């Protein structure tokens, strides 16, 4: 996966006042931190962040560029974004420094391709997981993992252990966990349920009639003996 590059700068201490002044300049407040780095308040161009990073799926390796030597060339992952609940614009971001020589755990999106056999028969493709947790070096993070669902039949599921991992990437999510299934249309399921209920009702009615017939037969036995 390509490493994204974004320019940042150090900013004054965190707080509503400084954050507001940062946004007035067209910048977005953010924080940089890591296992060996104390949290630092930084700022990134709001337009650039919104256009290039904010709406990417999955995890992406990012390189910081900054006039501040203590920030320049740092490799990070975007750990969190806070959005304006009304406008939907990014308000704040967390950048986590990573060691390129040590594996990390990240979530990678799943992309399904092909038309499932069960869908051809009228079924509905129902994704269960949108992403899986994997372990790999920061430089080997897949953009996404592809799975072909063509052979998936009606009422069948595909499980995590069926996914083909790129070299250097290992699955962390539970291997027996289903991530996609083919289900019958709701109308068909309802029809099947009604049929089962009807069969059960018919069976119960048949049992009742048999019991009534037995009672009638038992009631006639004494009468038959009396005639003898």
C-alpha positions as MATLAB code, in Angstrom:
seq = 'XXXXXXXXXXXXXXXXXXXXXXXXXXXXXXXXXXXXXXXXXXXXXXXXXXXXXXXXXXXXXXXXXXXXXXXXXXXXXXXXXXXXXXXXXXXXXXXXXXXXXXXXXXXXXXXXXXXXXXXXXXXXXXXXXXXXXXXXXXXXXXXXXXXXXXXXXXXXXXXXXXXXXXXXXXXXXXXXXXXXXXXXXXXXXXXXXXXXXXXXXXXXXXXXXXXXXXXXXXXXXXXXXXXX';
ca = [
       0.000    0.000    0.000;
       1.219    3.489   -0.838;
       2.368    5.636    2.092;
       0.341    8.833    2.352;
       2.175   12.077    3.034;
       0.623   14.945    4.952;
       2.059   18.197    6.235;
       1.610   19.096    9.882;
       2.819   21.748   12.268;
       3.133   22.044   16.017;
       0.412   24.135   17.642;
      -0.232   25.734   20.979;
      -1.568   23.707   23.887;
      -4.854   21.842   23.598;
      -8.120   23.460   24.651;
     -11.252   24.968   23.125;
      -9.696   28.422   22.690;
      -6.520   27.283   20.885;
      -8.515   24.778   18.817;
     -10.911   27.509   17.702;
      -8.025   29.771   16.687;
      -6.452   26.887   14.769;
      -9.650   26.306   12.779;
      -9.905   30.010   11.929;
      -6.580   29.607   10.085;
      -8.003   26.794    7.952;
      -6.233   24.145   10.013;
      -7.638   21.192   11.898;
      -6.478   20.391   15.446;
      -4.891   16.974   15.926;
      -2.694   15.094   18.357;
       0.460   13.056   17.761;
       1.445   10.333   20.226;
       3.018    6.885   20.442;
       4.413    4.185   22.729;
       7.622    6.192   23.152;
       6.316    9.690   22.472;
       4.352   11.973   24.764;
       1.182   13.416   23.262;
       1.753   16.605   21.271;
      -0.755   19.084   19.887;
      -0.384   19.480   16.126;
      -2.411   20.902   13.248;
      -3.046   19.781    9.675;
      -4.547   21.615    6.707;
      -8.286   20.953    7.067;
      -9.046   20.845    3.335;
      -6.186   18.471    2.566;
      -7.140   16.148    5.405;
     -10.800   16.110    4.375;
     -10.044   15.428    0.715;
      -7.239   12.870    1.069;
      -7.617   11.044    4.372;
     -10.864   11.554    6.268;
     -13.025    9.158    4.281;
     -10.532    6.396    3.485;
     -11.534    2.911    4.632;
      -9.177    0.691    6.535;
      -5.753    1.567    7.963;
      -3.151    3.511    6.003;
       0.473    4.290    6.769;
       1.013    8.047    6.839;
       4.277    9.997    6.833;
       4.289   13.393    8.503;
       6.146   16.291    6.923;
       6.888   19.240    9.160;
       9.376   22.092    9.691;
       9.569   20.775   13.245;
      12.379   18.201   13.259;
      10.754   16.231   16.080;
       7.688   15.623   13.885;
       9.202   15.421   10.409;
       9.314   11.989    8.720;
       7.397   10.297   11.539;
       5.353    7.291   10.412;
       1.858    7.159   11.880;
      -1.558    5.553   11.615;
      -4.793    7.483   11.875;
      -6.345    6.119   15.062;
      -9.436    8.301   15.460;
     -11.397   11.127   13.830;
     -14.014   13.286   15.510;
     -16.699   14.605   13.171;
     -19.110   17.492   13.519;
     -22.451   15.737   14.264;
     -24.385   18.224   12.122;
     -22.091   19.235    9.249;
     -20.210   15.924    9.137;
     -16.847   17.680    8.782;
     -13.722   16.365   10.560;
     -13.005   18.318   13.733;
     -10.040   16.517   15.270;
      -7.728   13.574   14.540;
      -5.397   11.284   16.471;
      -2.137   10.168   14.838;
      -0.350    7.193   16.417;
       3.379    6.717   15.759;
       4.432    3.213   14.664;
       7.705    1.321   14.495;
       8.203    0.044   10.942;
      10.118   -2.997   12.228;
       7.405   -4.284   14.573;
       4.105   -5.969   13.601;
       0.896   -4.197   14.546;
      -2.752   -5.191   14.585;
      -5.033   -3.281   12.223;
      -8.485   -3.705   10.711;
      -8.628   -4.291    6.963;
     -11.790   -3.956    4.819;
     -13.287   -6.999    3.068;
     -14.249   -6.698   -0.596;
     -16.572   -9.354   -2.041;
     -16.475  -10.079   -5.766;
     -18.417  -12.339   -8.130;
     -22.087  -13.347   -8.201;
     -22.892  -16.095   -5.717;
     -24.667  -19.227   -6.980;
     -27.241  -18.734   -4.233;
     -28.006  -15.228   -5.493;
     -28.619  -16.644   -8.981;
     -31.230  -18.894   -7.377;
     -32.961  -15.910   -5.785;
     -31.071  -15.647   -2.507;
     -29.723  -12.466   -0.931;
     -26.032  -11.842   -0.265;
     -25.746  -10.724    3.355;
     -22.339   -9.482    4.587;
     -21.746  -10.178    8.285;
     -18.313   -8.560    8.675;
     -17.105   -5.500    6.811;
     -13.488   -5.848    7.969;
     -11.167   -8.279    9.736;
      -8.371   -7.831   12.254;
      -4.912   -8.776   10.967;
      -1.305   -8.571   12.133;
       1.506   -7.328    9.887;
       4.298   -4.794    9.581;
       3.090   -1.214    9.054;
       4.575   -1.286    5.544;
       2.547   -4.405    4.622;
      -0.947   -3.242    5.551;
      -3.317   -4.395    2.760;
      -5.646   -1.791    1.312;
      -8.361   -4.470    1.394;
      -8.791   -8.253    1.238;
     -10.743   -9.748   -1.668;
     -12.920  -12.876   -1.503;
     -14.731  -14.481   -4.458;
     -18.265  -15.545   -3.458;
     -19.178  -17.188   -6.790;
     -19.386  -20.714   -5.344;
     -21.483  -19.717   -2.332;
     -24.880  -21.474   -2.454;
     -28.231  -20.805   -0.796;
     -28.010  -20.857    3.014;
     -24.208  -21.236    2.846;
     -21.633  -19.048    4.606;
     -17.957  -18.203    4.110;
     -15.680  -18.117    7.150;
     -12.590  -16.138    8.063;
     -10.291  -19.160    7.657;
     -11.211  -19.237    3.942;
      -9.691  -15.801    3.312;
      -6.415  -15.679    1.392;
      -3.990  -13.443    3.275;
      -1.249  -11.533    1.447;
       2.330  -12.511    2.235;
       3.411  -11.267    5.656;
      -0.181  -10.810    6.869;
      -1.800  -13.129    9.425;
      -5.397  -13.220   10.546;
      -6.237  -12.279   14.143;
     -10.036  -12.414   13.911;
     -11.635  -15.737   14.944;
     -11.028  -18.206   12.099;
     -14.424  -19.920   12.440;
     -16.317  -16.615   12.272;
     -18.613  -16.224    9.242;
     -18.189  -13.010    7.272;
     -20.831  -13.466    4.557;
     -23.871  -15.691    3.988;
     -26.636  -16.260    1.441;
     -30.152  -16.042    2.881;
     -33.531  -16.795    1.317;
     -35.846  -13.866    0.474;
     -38.060  -12.823    3.374;
     -41.231  -13.848    1.498;
     -39.883  -17.359    0.947;
     -38.852  -17.704    4.584;
     -42.316  -16.535    5.677;
     -43.952  -19.007    3.310;
     -41.776  -21.803    4.686;
     -42.626  -20.827    8.249;
     -46.348  -20.707    7.432;
     -46.061  -24.134    5.780;
     -44.398  -25.565    8.870;
     -47.063  -24.022   11.100;
     -49.788  -25.432    8.836;
     -48.266  -28.891    8.933;
     -48.030  -28.727   12.708;
     -51.636  -27.563   12.954;
     -52.783  -30.342   10.611;
     -50.882  -32.875   12.669;
     -52.463  -31.597   15.872;
     -55.926  -31.728   14.286;
     -55.282  -35.294   13.143;
     -54.181  -36.302   16.642;
     -57.353  -34.741   18.089;
     -59.577  -36.617   15.647;
     -57.814  -39.905   16.428;
     -58.245  -39.289   20.168;
     -61.968  -38.495   19.707;
     -62.452  -41.642   17.655;
     -60.752  -43.743   20.326;
     -62.968  -42.228   23.038;
     -66.089  -43.023   20.983;
     -64.929  -46.596   20.454;
     -64.206  -47.066   24.153;
     -67.640  -45.691   25.036;
     -69.360  -48.339   22.845;
     -67.536  -51.315   24.403;
     -69.731  -51.630   27.530;
     -72.865  -51.367   25.386;
     -71.640  -54.172   23.151;
     -70.968  -56.408   26.177;
     -74.459  -55.730   27.579;
     -76.133  -56.943   24.345;
     -74.305  -60.253   24.628;
];
